[in-house]
């Protein structure tokens, strides 16, 4: 009998499959083409298919034949809420704070979801990701996003 050994992996794999199917459905009107003449839908469809395959592998890995009498892991609801709400918060504060502070708060918010993340490492990771994002997106790719927004006037004037 198949039992779910790791509920988080099972739910994550199912979510990946659903997101992949959702993106295929959204891109159903795009011309796919083939490997030699790629259409605008080729890359998104291939990424969605890859996401579905990886999600299927994670679902298979999370299941076990005749699992032992181990207690199932308790669900970490704080982690689910932090991982969902942090990107939403990022989108809401990006135009006001700018890319660097929004990225820092995103990393710090998601890091609080983990039982194993240390706050010092999370701060260092947030600072590194904020600096790398500013360099990549504003300087190298020249995207129209500011490093610091109008809510941070004392630093925003320098960039």
C-alpha positions, 0 to 999 in steps of 0.5 A: 500500500502506498503511503505518503512518507513526507507530506511537505514534499508531496504537497510541493510536488503536486503544487509544482505539477499544478503550476506547470499545468496552469502555465501551459494552459495560459500559454495555449494560444502561443505558437510553439514551433519546433526546436529549429524554429522556436515560437514565442510559446516554445520556451515557456512550454518547455519550462512548464513541462520540466516543472511538471516532470520535476514535480512528478519525481518529487511526488514519487519520492515522497511516497513509500511502499508500505511505510513504517509506523512512523508518525507523520511530520507536523505541518509547519503552517508558519512556513506556508504562510511566510513563503506565500506572503513574502513574494506578495509583500515583495510585489506590493513594496517594490515600487515604494521601497525599491529593489534592494530593500524589497529583496532584502525583506523578501529573503528575511521574510522567507528565512523566518519560515525555516526552523534551521535558518539562523538570523545572521546568515539570513541577513547576510544572504539578504544583503548579498541577494539585494546587492546582486539583484541591483547589479544584475537588474538595474546595471547589467540588464538596464531594467526600469526598476530603481535600486531605492524607491521614494520611500527611502529618500535619503539613500535613493538620491545617491542611486 
